[in-house]
């Protein structure tokens, strides 16, 4: 098990953090300046935990079930050739907005909003879409928040109280509002209510099945990277709701998941914590 843990840690650090880990840490975590969130906010507990990597994968899978949101990803994203890159860019955005100086966070949000303004087209069912559509922005947001909360509750090193869980949703609503999401949820109950509102719009499509293919079954990675990546994917699948797995045509094997997949998720998060030390870095505040 120790050899497996060391191999996972090395591969994850090389792929997820990269060669510029210290540079990123200095620019985001250690740079002086006011932050959007104080040191007591739940967002710091969740977003410094290694379970975020599993949550990021879960969010991509869940988001793919909205045909219009998925059309934008399929037509304007390079996830097929660079699945690690998509996860890393999401992680970088969350790191900057959660921990970085407010000025840097504002610039990062503006850059994302500019990119969104260029993402538009027509889905395979003939409907037009735009990444600036408030309805689609809300879906992407709530799928992320639900995924990060779900994976943290299962694999996080520091469990949240019910009050902290509500606080986390409130913190994420601050970022969502700056991105243009109208009326984002500010409690766990409101989050679940909004998720239910989208249920009728979600379905399996050729694009969502392509996501499963490229993210889980045939990622364009070498063997060394495929092992940790596949374990992250397996753990992410284990946390998806049954209806989402059915729509994505993923199997549900309760016994296998309880005995194998969920312990694998714990192993992966332990390896990430050991490799990155993210749980031991506190951002500077002024």
C-alpha positions in Angstrom: 0.0 0.0 0.0 2.9 2.4 0.8 4.4 1.8 -2.7 1.0 2.5 -4.3 0.6 5.7 -2.3 4.0 6.9 -3.2 3.4 6.2 -6.9 0.1 7.9 -6.8 1.6 10.9 -5.1 4.4 11.3 -7.6 2.1 11.0 -10.6 -0.5 13.4 -9.2 2.0 16.1 -8.3 3.6 15.9 -11.8 0.3 16.1 -13.6 -1.9 18.3 -11.3 0.5 20.7 -9.7 3.2 20.8 -12.4 6.6 22.3 -12.4 5.4 25.7 -11.2 3.8 24.7 -8.0 5.9 27.1 -5.9 5.2 30.0 -8.3 1.5 29.4 -8.1 1.6 29.2 -4.3 3.4 32.5 -4.1 1.0 34.2 -6.4 -2.1 32.9 -4.9 -1.6 31.7 -1.3 1.3 33.8 -0.1 0.8 37.1 -1.8 -0.2 40.0 0.5 -3.6 41.7 0.3 -7.2 41.4 1.4 -9.2 38.3 0.4 -12.8 37.7 -0.4 -13.1 35.2 2.4 -11.7 35.3 6.0 -9.7 32.6 7.7 -12.8 31.2 9.4 -14.9 30.7 6.3 -16.0 27.1 5.3 -14.7 27.6 1.8 -11.2 27.4 3.1 -11.9 24.0 4.7 -13.4 22.5 1.6 -11.1 24.0 -1.0 -7.9 23.1 0.8 -8.9 19.5 0.9 -7.7 16.8 -1.5 -11.3 15.7 -2.1 -11.6 18.6 -4.5 -9.9 16.6 -7.2 -12.6 13.9 -7.0 -15.2 16.6 -6.7 -13.9 18.3 -9.9 -14.3 15.1 -11.9 -17.8 14.5 -10.4 -18.8 18.0 -11.4 -17.7 17.5 -15.0 -19.7 14.3 -15.3 -22.8 15.8 -13.7 -22.7 19.0 -15.7 -22.5 17.0 -18.9 -26.1 15.9 -18.4 -27.5 19.3 -19.4 -27.6 19.2 -23.2 -27.0 22.9 -23.7 -24.2 23.2 -21.2 -22.6 20.1 -22.6 -22.8 21.5 -26.2 -20.7 24.4 -25.1 -18.1 22.2 -23.6 -18.1 19.8 -26.6 -17.7 22.6 -29.1 -15.4 25.0 -27.3 -13.3 22.8 -25.0 -10.2 20.5 -25.5 -11.2 18.1 -22.7 -10.8 15.1 -25.2 -7.1 15.8 -25.6 -6.3 17.4 -22.3 -8.5 16.1 -19.4 -5.8 16.9 -16.8 -5.7 20.4 -18.1 -9.4 21.0 -17.7 -9.3 19.8 -14.1 -6.2 21.9 -13.4 -7.7 25.1 -14.9 -10.8 24.6 -12.7 -8.6 24.1 -9.7 -6.6 27.2 -10.5 -9.7 29.4 -10.8 -11.1 28.1 -7.5 -7.7 28.6 -5.8 -7.5 32.2 -6.9 -11.1 33.2 -6.0 -11.0 31.3 -2.7 -7.6 32.2 -1.4 -5.9 34.8 -3.7 -5.8 38.6 -3.2 -9.1 40.3 -4.1 -7.6 42.2 -7.0 -6.3 39.0 -8.6 -9.6 37.3 -8.0 -11.5 40.1 -9.7 -9.2 40.0 -12.7 -9.6 36.2 -12.9 -13.4 36.5 -12.8 -13.4 39.1 -15.5 -11.2 36.9 -17.7 -13.6 34.0 -17.3 -16.6 36.3 -18.1 -14.8 37.4 -21.3 -14.2 33.8 -22.3 -17.9 33.0 -21.7 -18.9 35.9 -24.0 -17.2 34.0 -26.9 -18.9 30.7 -26.2 -22.1 30.3 -28.1 -23.5 28.1 -30.8 -26.2 25.5 -31.7 -26.6 22.2 -29.8 -27.1 18.9 -31.7 -30.9 19.2 -31.0 -31.0 22.5 -32.8 -31.3 24.8 -29.8 -29.0 27.8 -29.5 -26.9 28.2 -26.4 -24.6 30.8 -24.8 -22.2 30.5 -21.9 -23.6 33.8 -20.6 -27.1 32.4 -20.3 -28.0 32.9 -16.6 -29.9 29.6 -16.5 -26.9 27.6 -17.8 -24.6 29.5 -15.5 -26.7 28.5 -12.5 -26.7 24.9 -13.5 -22.9 24.8 -13.9 -22.6 26.5 -10.5 -24.9 24.3 -8.5 -23.5 21.1 -10.1 -20.0 22.2 -8.9 -21.2 23.1 -5.4 -23.1 19.9 -4.9 -20.1 17.9 -6.2 -17.6 19.6 -3.9 -19.9 19.2 -0.9 -20.7 15.5 -1.7 -17.0 14.5 -2.1 -15.9 16.4 0.9 -18.5 14.7 3.1 -17.3 11.4 1.9 -13.5 11.9 1.6 -12.7 15.2 3.4 -10.3 15.2 6.3 -12.3 17.8 8.3 -16.1 17.1 8.3 -18.4 20.1 8.1 -21.1 20.9 10.6 -24.6 21.6 9.1 -23.9 25.3 9.8 -20.6 25.1 8.0 -22.1 23.3 5.0 -24.7 26.2 4.7 -21.8 28.6 5.0 -19.9 26.9 2.2 -22.9 27.3 -0.1 -23.0 31.0 0.9 -19.3 31.4 0.2 -19.7 29.9 -3.3 -22.6 32.1 -4.0 -20.3 35.1 -3.6 -18.1 33.8 -6.5 -21.2 32.8 -8.5 -22.7 36.2 -8.3 -19.5 37.8 -9.6 -19.6 35.4 -12.5 -23.2 36.5 -13.4 -25.2 33.7 -11.8 -28.6 35.1 -10.7 -29.9 34.2 -7.2 -27.4 31.4 -6.4 -28.4 29.2 -3.5 -27.2 30.2 -0.1 -28.0 27.1 1.9 -27.8 23.3 1.4 -31.6 23.1 1.2 -31.8 25.8 -1.4 -29.0 24.0 -3.3 -31.0 20.7 -3.3 -34.1 22.6 -4.3 -32.4 24.2 -7.3 -30.9 20.9 -8.4 -34.4 19.4 -8.5 -35.6 22.3 -10.7 -33.2 21.1 -13.4 -33.9 17.4 -13.2 -36.4 17.4 -16.2 -33.9 19.2 -18.4 -31.1 16.6 -17.8 -30.7 13.6 -20.1 -28.2 11.3 -21.8 -26.9 12.7 -25.1 -24.1 11.6 -27.5 -22.0 14.5 -26.1 -22.5 13.3 -22.5 -21.6 9.8 -23.4 -18.5 11.1 -25.1 -17.6 12.7 -21.8 -17.7 9.3 -20.1 -15.7 7.8 -22.9 -12.9 10.4 -22.8 -12.9 11.1 -19.1 -13.3 7.6 -17.8 -12.8 4.9 -20.4 -10.2 6.1 -22.9 -8.4 9.2 -21.5 -5.5 10.2 -23.7 -2.9 9.6 -21.0 0.2 7.5 -20.6 0.2 4.6 -18.2 1.8 6.4 -15.3 -0.8 9.2 -15.4 -3.8 6.9 -16.2 -3.5 5.0 -12.9 -4.1 7.9 -10.6 -6.5 9.6 -13.0 -8.6 6.4 -13.3 -8.8 6.1 -9.5 -10.0 9.7 -9.2 -12.6 8.9 -11.8 -13.7 5.7 -10.1 -14.1 7.6 -6.8 -16.1 10.4 -8.5 -18.5 7.9 -10.1 -19.1 6.3 -6.6 -20.4 9.6 -5.3 -22.9 10.3 -8.2 -26.6 10.0 -7.6 -28.1 6.8 -9.0 -30.2 8.7 -11.6 -27.1 10.5 -12.9 -25.3 7.2 -13.4 -28.3 5.8 -15.2 -28.4 8.8 -17.6 -24.6 8.5 -18.2 -25.0 4.7 -18.5 -22.6 4.0 -15.7 -23.1 0.9 -13.5 -24.2 1.0 -9.9 -22.8 -1.8 -7.8 -23.4 -0.9 -4.1 -21.3 -3.7 -2.6 -18.3 -3.1 -4.9 -18.4 0.6 -4.2 -18.7 0.2 -0.4 -15.8 -2.4 -0.3 -13.6 -1.0 -3.1 -14.3 2.3 -4.7 -14.9 4.4 -1.6 -11.7 3.1 0.1 -9.9 3.9 -3.2 -11.2 7.5 -2.9 -9.7 7.7 0.6 -6.4 6.3 -0.7 -6.3 8.9 -3.5 -7.0 11.8 -1.3 -4.4 10.7 1.2 -1.9 10.5 -1.6 -2.8 14.0 -2.9 -2.4 15.4 0.6 1.0 13.8 1.0 2.1 14.9 -2.5 0.9 18.5 -2.4 0.8 19.5 1.2 -2.3 21.7 0.4 -3.8 21.1 3.8 -0.7 22.7 5.4 -0.6 26.0 3.4 -2.5 29.0 4.8 -2.9 32.1 2.7 -1.5 35.4 3.8 -4.2 38.0 4.9 -3.8 41.7 5.6 
